[in-house]
Amino acid sequence: MKEDFLQQSVTVIGLGYIGLPTASLLATRGFQVHGVDVVPEVVETINRGDIHIVEPELDVLVRSAVQSGQLRASTEPAPADVFILAVPTPFDDNKTPDLSYVEAAARQMAEVLEPGNLVILESTSPVGTTERVAEWITNARPDLADGKVYIAHCPERVLPGRIIQELVNNDRVVGGLNEASTAAATAFYRQFVSGEVLPTGARVAEMAKLTENTFRDVNIALANELSIICDGLGIDVWELLQLANRHPRVNILMPGPGVGGHCIAVDPWFIVDSAPEHSRLIRVAREVNDSKPDHVITQVRNRAARLRDPVIACLGLAYKADVDDMRESPAMRITQTLAREQVGRILAVEPYGRRGLPAELMELGVEHVAIEQALEEADVLVMLVAHRHFRRLPRAPLQQKMVVDACGLLSLLQ
Ligand SMILES: NC(=O)c1ccc[n+]([C@@H]2O[C@H](COP(=O)([O-])OP(=O)(O)OC[C@H]3O[C@@H](n4cnc5c(N)ncnc54)[C@H](O)[C@@H]3O)[C@@H](O)[C@H]2O)c1
């Protein structure tokens, strides 16, 4: 490892929601950064100083990183001191982890690795993946066997919408395959993280990330189950939880239309896959959250059945408030199902959908409209995502509509 850390070069592989903010932050902190993505348009956009994803402050950071010459992107890895893997780790149809992106990236990277390099897997990964990265590297480059490169896992825990601040401020768990790798990776993060950098082993670091998201998933499943029970009992779940959470040792998370995104809805399955016979609660929580969209769909269907030509407006398509990310979004699934089942004329309002509606909604005839048109024309308002644009809505016009409030928006209005 070089002593003069600010001279370090870093190659970041995968320039999405995690890789691009990380690459541009490192570049503005003085590292020479080479970004790699398999999608040529992503590479071209970044090299122009533009961004292909929505994240506050990211545009300014990328522009300044590219203009200063500290960040360049290409489709091929380049030699560097440090390599960060930030590629997707989805699951397949059987809910088993798909490590093909990590494997492809590790093999490509192996071609340019040199002894003494530090490799950090940041992708959320099932326990044992960092060991597999080491195997893929040494399969491709037997000359790098026996600890000639440092290899560690450092899971990312940023919150979309606050990525730039949290990249710096969050505490980080860093687990190497051996002590030297842990020390090298810890030293690297301490250069730009102001939160605490907490050293451990790779397997603990992998499991820590999965455990964090599983905690949230199980707690949200409790809230979602309570919301369905409360619907049946005629109780306002939002009022209930506000009161129950006044207990000094109770902190129930909020219910919603389901759980989306590529983290909380995915990561618990990595634990289930590793220990199926002992993951009963974790599995059931996932199933509760996965079934919540069906409950919302039934609520909408029941209201629409009272009308002759119902017009239904779905407010929000993203997987959570104030982001543009629609991956694994329950709001998308609900809107799509309502359109496919022709429950009515379906309008969708998504203030963050600057590229228009996703193709799967367009082909079902869903209309992308502004909030004003939705309030004017819809009989049924389905509140799916509490985006800040919706939190500013006046209460009065909503009271004349049938409302299915899956995200607690009404309780947030003035
Ligand atoms: N987005 C989040 O908020 C978040 C938070 C914590 C952890 N994570 C984890 O971080 C990892 C990355 O997530 P993301 O949201 O940034 O994904 P993303 O889909 O936004 O970005 C991944 C990028 O990697 C590129 N890619 C795929 N294979 C590649 C390869 N072989 N070489 C180079 N580039 C390749 C893709 O084209 C894409 O641009 C995942 O494991 C995810 O679970 C994400």
The ligand as an ORCA input file, in Angstrom:
! r2SCAN-3c Opt
* xyz 0 1
  N     -28.951      1.607     -3.815
  C     -28.866      1.530     -2.493
  O     -29.461      2.339     -1.788
  C     -28.020      0.501     -1.818
  C     -27.790      0.627     -0.447
  C     -26.962     -0.308      0.174
  C     -26.416     -1.337     -0.569
  N     -26.671     -1.458     -1.913
  C     -26.060     -2.550     -2.635
  O     -25.052     -2.031     -3.485
  C     -24.944     -2.850     -4.673
  C     -25.116     -1.959     -5.906
  O     -26.421     -1.419     -5.850
  P     -26.859     -0.176     -6.738
  O     -28.153      0.292     -6.191
  O     -25.745      0.791     -6.886
  O     -27.088     -0.904     -8.138
  P     -27.324     -0.206     -9.563
  O     -28.088     -1.170    -10.382
  O     -27.838      1.189     -9.369
  O     -25.836     -0.066    -10.149
  C     -25.050     -1.139    -10.483
  C     -24.289     -0.777    -11.753
  O     -23.370     -1.855    -12.000
  C     -23.277     -2.007    -13.404
  N     -22.693     -3.326    -13.676
  C     -23.254     -4.549    -13.651
  N     -22.360     -5.504    -13.905
  C     -21.170     -4.893    -14.101
  C     -19.857     -5.328    -14.408
  N     -19.558     -6.618    -14.543
  N     -18.893     -4.403    -14.559
  C     -19.159     -3.082    -14.430
  N     -20.388     -2.610    -14.134
  C     -21.381     -3.497    -13.965
  C     -24.683     -1.786    -13.896
  O     -24.728     -1.461    -15.252
  C     -25.156     -0.645    -12.977
  O     -24.943      0.630    -13.574
  C     -26.009     -3.931     -4.523
  O     -25.431     -5.063     -3.939
  C     -26.995     -3.303     -3.552
  O     -27.727     -4.275     -2.848
  C     -27.451     -0.548     -2.545
*
